[in-house]
């Protein structure tokens, strides 16, 4: 059985994802084999919040070049998590907005 920290890898801190923090919408990089139920349980266990909705998407790696050598970055999975209105916010994102 996977732990919650195996499912949630890291938060995605971008300008676009920070705009939605006021609406209690957070973005995380998650394990590629994690499903929505596992992501919901992991977020609720780690941060002690109530999750209303989870959307997931697979992000394809970008092509990168260095001189004549080319390759691709790794593919990864992203989860957009919406918290319920009566839930508290995630403190990790508090000072960044």
MDAnalysis code that builds the backbone (N, CA, C; Angstrom):
import MDAnalysis as mda
import numpy as np

u = mda.Universe.empty(291, n_residues=97, atom_resindex=np.repeat(np.arange(97), 3), trajectory=True)
u.add_TopologyAttr("name", ["N", "CA", "C"] * 97)
u.add_TopologyAttr("resid", np.arange(1, 98))
u.add_TopologyAttr("resname", ["UNK", "UNK", "UNK", "UNK", "UNK", "UNK", "UNK", "UNK", "UNK", "UNK", "UNK", "UNK", "UNK", "UNK", "UNK", "UNK", "UNK", "UNK", "UNK", "UNK", "UNK", "UNK", "UNK", "UNK", "UNK", "UNK", "UNK", "UNK", "UNK", "UNK", "UNK", "UNK", "UNK", "UNK", "UNK", "UNK", "UNK", "UNK", "UNK", "UNK", "UNK", "UNK", "UNK", "UNK", "UNK", "UNK", "UNK", "UNK", "UNK", "UNK", "UNK", "UNK", "UNK", "UNK", "UNK", "UNK", "UNK", "UNK", "UNK", "UNK", "UNK", "UNK", "UNK", "UNK", "UNK", "UNK", "UNK", "UNK", "UNK", "UNK", "UNK", "UNK", "UNK", "UNK", "UNK", "UNK", "UNK", "UNK", "UNK", "UNK", "UNK", "UNK", "UNK", "UNK", "UNK", "UNK", "UNK", "UNK", "UNK", "UNK", "UNK", "UNK", "UNK", "UNK", "UNK", "UNK", "UNK"])
u.atoms.positions = np.array([
    [0.835, -1.182, 0.000],
    [0.000, 0.000, 0.000],
    [0.879, 1.245, 0.000],
    [0.518, 2.216, -0.811],
    [1.278, 3.454, -0.913],
    [0.909, 4.399, 0.220],
    [1.907, 5.151, 0.670],
    [1.607, 6.178, 1.666],
    [1.134, 7.437, 0.945],
    [0.625, 8.388, 1.700],
    [0.132, 9.632, 1.108],
    [1.256, 10.419, 0.463],
    [2.467, 10.293, 1.014],
    [3.598, 11.037, 0.475],
    [4.153, 10.392, -0.805],
    [3.802, 9.133, -1.070],
    [4.153, 8.515, -2.344],
    [3.213, 8.971, -3.454],
    [1.985, 9.308, -3.105],
    [0.996, 9.748, -4.088],
    [1.233, 11.207, -4.466],
    [1.405, 12.083, -3.480],
    [1.617, 13.515, -3.724],
    [3.112, 13.770, -3.770],
    [3.622, 14.205, -4.933],
    [5.060, 14.430, -5.062],
    [5.461, 15.845, -4.641],
    [4.796, 16.858, -5.217],
    [5.158, 18.239, -4.903],
    [4.038, 19.163, -5.351],
    [3.958, 20.364, -4.772],
    [2.999, 21.349, -5.281],
    [3.556, 22.015, -6.536],
    [2.671, 22.423, -7.414],
    [3.070, 23.136, -8.625],
    [2.901, 24.622, -8.340],
    [4.007, 25.345, -8.301],
    [3.998, 26.770, -7.966],
    [4.251, 27.555, -9.249],
    [3.182, 28.001, -9.880],
    [3.287, 28.836, -11.073],
    [2.373, 30.042, -10.892],
    [2.529, 31.014, -11.757],
    [1.702, 32.209, -11.674],
    [0.231, 31.864, -11.889],
    [-0.033, 30.981, -12.826],
    [-1.407, 30.598, -13.117],
    [-2.030, 29.805, -11.971],
    [-1.265, 28.911, -11.347],
    [-1.826, 28.125, -10.253],
    [-2.020, 28.974, -8.991],
    [-1.229, 30.014, -8.811],
    [-1.361, 30.867, -7.631],
    [-2.587, 31.778, -7.706],
    [-3.097, 32.048, -8.909],
    [-4.297, 32.873, -9.040],
    [-5.520, 32.194, -8.430],
    [-5.536, 30.863, -8.433],
    [-6.705, 30.122, -7.958],
    [-6.656, 29.780, -6.482],
    [-5.600, 30.159, -5.777],
    [-5.492, 29.836, -4.349],
    [-6.594, 30.542, -3.556],
    [-6.993, 31.733, -3.961],
    [-8.070, 32.446, -3.268],
    [-9.401, 31.700, -3.387],
    [-9.578, 30.919, -4.457],
    [-10.797, 30.129, -4.654],
    [-10.671, 28.715, -4.108],
    [-9.593, 28.459, -3.347],
    [-9.304, 27.151, -2.754],
    [-9.115, 26.064, -3.811],
    [-8.396, 26.412, -4.872],
    [-8.026, 25.458, -5.910],
    [-6.510, 25.362, -5.916],
    [-5.983, 24.143, -5.744],
    [-4.545, 23.919, -5.632],
    [-4.095, 22.898, -6.669],
    [-2.837, 23.005, -7.099],
    [-2.294, 22.123, -8.134],
    [-1.099, 21.368, -7.553],
    [-1.059, 20.051, -7.799],
    [0.009, 19.193, -7.302],
    [0.499, 18.272, -8.408],
    [1.783, 17.926, -8.348],
    [2.304, 16.845, -9.167],
    [2.103, 15.567, -8.370],
    [1.536, 14.551, -9.021],
    [1.207, 13.302, -8.331],
    [1.851, 12.126, -9.054],
    [1.802, 10.963, -8.432],
    [2.337, 9.751, -9.039],
    [1.536, 9.418, -10.297],
    [2.220, 8.886, -11.299],
    [1.565, 8.617, -12.576],
    [0.487, 7.553, -12.476],
    [0.609, 6.636, -11.518],
    [-0.375, 5.571, -11.396],
    [-1.447, 5.857, -10.345],
    [-1.469, 7.067, -9.794],
    [-2.453, 7.426, -8.764],
    [-3.786, 7.779, -9.414],
    [-4.880, 7.352, -8.773],
    [-6.198, 7.723, -9.275],
    [-6.792, 8.829, -8.391],
    [-7.987, 9.292, -8.751],
    [-8.589, 10.432, -8.061],
    [-8.918, 10.124, -6.603],
    [-9.327, 8.905, -6.319],
    [-9.667, 8.531, -4.945],
    [-8.417, 8.543, -4.073],
    [-7.312, 8.003, -4.579],
    [-6.060, 8.007, -3.819],
    [-5.552, 9.422, -3.599],
    [-5.682, 10.280, -4.604],
    [-5.239, 11.669, -4.483],
    [-6.076, 12.394, -3.432],
    [-7.390, 12.195, -3.452],
    [-8.282, 12.827, -2.476],
    [-7.911, 12.413, -1.053],
    [-7.726, 11.116, -0.822],
    [-7.383, 10.630, 0.510],
    [-6.019, 11.149, 0.967],
    [-5.049, 11.236, 0.042],
    [-3.715, 11.708, 0.397],
    [-3.734, 13.181, 0.791],
    [-4.450, 14.014, 0.042],
    [-4.543, 15.447, 0.355],
    [-5.235, 15.645, 1.701],
    [-6.312, 14.918, 1.936],
    [-7.028, 15.054, 3.205],
    [-6.178, 14.586, 4.381],
    [-5.366, 13.549, 4.170],
    [-4.516, 13.035, 5.248],
    [-3.344, 13.967, 5.534],
    [-2.693, 14.475, 4.500],
    [-1.492, 15.299, 4.692],
    [-1.843, 16.674, 5.266],
    [-2.834, 17.343, 4.677],
    [-3.120, 18.729, 5.037],
    [-4.306, 18.891, 5.978],
    [-5.088, 17.856, 6.220],
    [-6.227, 17.950, 7.124],
    [-7.333, 18.839, 6.602],
    [-7.633, 18.753, 5.315],
    [-8.673, 19.564, 4.684],
    [-9.736, 18.637, 4.100],
    [-10.835, 19.229, 3.615],
    [-11.894, 18.461, 2.985],
    [-11.894, 18.761, 1.490],
    [-11.674, 17.728, 0.673],
    [-11.582, 17.882, -0.780],
    [-12.957, 17.704, -1.392],
    [-13.335, 18.652, -2.269],
    [-14.621, 18.577, -2.940],
    [-14.492, 17.900, -4.305],
    [-13.428, 18.218, -5.064],
    [-13.298, 17.709, -6.424],
    [-11.827, 17.564, -6.784],
    [-11.517, 16.533, -7.596],
    [-10.158, 16.312, -8.079],
    [-10.214, 16.126, -9.586],
    [-9.445, 16.916, -10.316],
    [-9.271, 16.737, -11.754],
    [-7.822, 16.348, -12.003],
    [-7.601, 15.396, -12.903],
    [-6.245, 14.963, -13.204],
    [-5.980, 15.089, -14.699],
    [-4.707, 15.239, -15.032],
    [-4.308, 15.272, -16.437],
    [-2.868, 14.795, -16.567],
    [-2.581, 14.131, -17.664],
    [-1.231, 13.698, -17.970],
    [-0.544, 14.785, -18.783],
    [0.628, 15.213, -18.355],
    [1.379, 16.273, -19.023],
    [2.532, 15.621, -19.770],
    [2.602, 15.873, -21.065],
    [3.676, 15.316, -21.876],
    [4.947, 16.132, -21.679],
    [6.083, 15.458, -21.661],
    [7.363, 16.136, -21.507],
    [7.719, 16.958, -22.742],
    [8.353, 18.083, -22.506],
    [8.739, 18.962, -23.599],
    [10.016, 18.460, -24.265],
    [10.174, 18.786, -25.537],
    [11.414, 18.465, -26.232],
    [12.464, 19.498, -25.839],
    [13.628, 19.023, -25.484],
    [14.725, 19.909, -25.089],
    [15.941, 19.624, -25.950],
    [16.693, 20.674, -26.256],
    [17.907, 20.536, -27.048],
    [19.065, 21.198, -26.347],
    [20.222, 20.608, -26.505],
    [21.452, 21.208, -26.021],
    [22.483, 21.002, -27.121],
    [22.637, 22.049, -27.934],
    [23.517, 21.920, -29.092],
    [22.893, 20.993, -30.117],
    [23.636, 19.973, -30.517],
    [23.117, 19.025, -31.504],
    [22.358, 17.883, -30.854],
    [22.427, 17.760, -29.531],
    [21.756, 16.679, -28.822],
    [20.335, 17.101, -28.472],
    [19.402, 16.207, -28.679],
    [18.020, 16.516, -28.320],
    [17.426, 15.357, -27.536],
    [16.418, 15.678, -26.748],
    [15.753, 14.673, -25.932],
    [14.452, 15.234, -25.407],
    [13.828, 14.496, -24.517],
    [12.554, 14.904, -23.952],
    [12.635, 14.890, -22.431],
    [11.908, 15.820, -21.812],
    [11.723, 15.765, -20.380],
    [10.751, 14.637, -20.064],
    [10.703, 14.240, -18.823],
    [9.831, 13.137, -18.424],
    [8.368, 13.566, -18.446],
    [7.480, 12.636, -18.783],
    [6.042, 12.863, -18.663],
    [5.659, 12.810, -17.192],
    [4.608, 13.550, -16.805],
    [4.176, 13.558, -15.420],
    [2.674, 13.771, -15.336],
    [2.124, 13.577, -14.150],
    [0.690, 13.702, -13.939],
    [0.411, 14.854, -12.992],
    [-0.595, 15.646, -13.333],
    [-0.958, 16.825, -12.553],
    [-2.367, 16.646, -12.009],
    [-2.569, 17.067, -10.765],
    [-3.885, 17.020, -10.133],
    [-4.292, 18.417, -9.701],
    [-5.499, 18.825, -10.095],
    [-6.075, 20.098, -9.678],
    [-7.122, 19.767, -8.624],
    [-6.898, 20.244, -7.399],
    [-7.720, 19.874, -6.246],
    [-8.519, 21.088, -5.798],
    [-9.841, 20.912, -5.686],
    [-10.710, 21.979, -5.187],
    [-11.195, 21.589, -3.802],
    [-11.016, 22.494, -2.847],
    [-11.454, 22.246, -1.476],
    [-12.882, 22.744, -1.289],
    [-13.563, 22.191, -0.296],
    [-14.926, 22.636, -0.003],
    [-14.891, 24.021, 0.629],
    [-16.032, 24.701, 0.607],
    [-16.100, 26.074, 1.113],
    [-15.866, 26.146, 2.616],
    [-16.294, 25.127, 3.362],
    [-16.119, 25.158, 4.806],
    [-14.775, 24.614, 5.255],
    [-13.942, 24.195, 4.333],
    [-12.631, 23.656, 4.663],
    [-11.628, 24.785, 4.902],
    [-10.606, 24.490, 5.697],
    [-9.550, 25.476, 5.902],
    [-8.621, 25.481, 4.681],
    [-7.778, 26.501, 4.568],
    [-6.850, 26.583, 3.443],
    [-5.591, 25.789, 3.743],
    [-4.797, 25.558, 2.710],
    [-3.528, 24.849, 2.873],
    [-2.461, 25.877, 3.194],
    [-1.784, 25.728, 4.325],
    [-0.834, 26.729, 4.797],
    [0.404, 26.830, 3.912],
    [0.700, 25.799, 3.163],
    [1.875, 25.777, 2.299],
    [1.850, 26.910, 1.275],
    [0.656, 27.290, 0.828],
    [0.489, 28.292, -0.213],
    [0.234, 29.687, 0.329],
    [0.144, 29.860, 1.653],
    [-0.315, 31.117, 2.236],
    [0.570, 32.318, 1.915],
    [1.874, 32.232, 2.064],
    [2.735, 33.388, 1.897],
    [3.126, 33.685, 0.469],
    [2.649, 32.908, -0.475],
    [3.091, 33.052, -1.864],
    [2.193, 33.948, -2.696],
    [1.000, 34.229, -2.221],
    [0.057, 35.015, -3.033],
    [0.252, 36.484, -2.766],
])
